[in-house]
Amino acid sequence: MQSSLTRPAQLWGRLALAAALLAPCAAMAQPDMIYLVRHGEKAADDNDPSLTPQGRQRAQNIATMLHRAGIQAIFSSATTRTLETAKPLSASLSLPVQQYDAGRPEALVAKVKALQGPVLVVGHSNTLPELVRLFGGAPGTEIADKEFDRVYQLVNGADGKVTTVLLTSLPATP
């Protein structure tokens, strides 16, 4: 028969073993898929423009494209056009849009990498390439001022490598 003094020690030993076994899983806790999109077409250049009717249609098309992707979190910069782009998917999935500071991309990347499941990030032509790089992907060519259809799909492999897939949201930019 064991003394009662060794039982707590055994329990702590078992807890330490469980923590050691689960630590690698926690380290790998990052989304398996990250989607990054630029906001839809915007109205005339003012300080914080809304989306045009075409931009609202693009936002709806992005929501349709991703509604079965298992999105677990949605992030958007704080501008009206990015929030409006995220809104249709947010509404269809009943997920809140979490705002991030576009001037602090490293903070967003750290927050997203702590999550599991697919994630959508809505940004800008001048911020998405850097975000793609920080997530380990390849941004490709510069995003033109009139280009709104590029969708990055970053696939995090089991080996830690990130594969970048370029998709198109409809309608395609001419």
Order of alpha helices (4+ residues) and beta strands (2+ residues): alpha-beta-alpha-beta-alpha-beta-alpha-beta-alpha-beta-beta
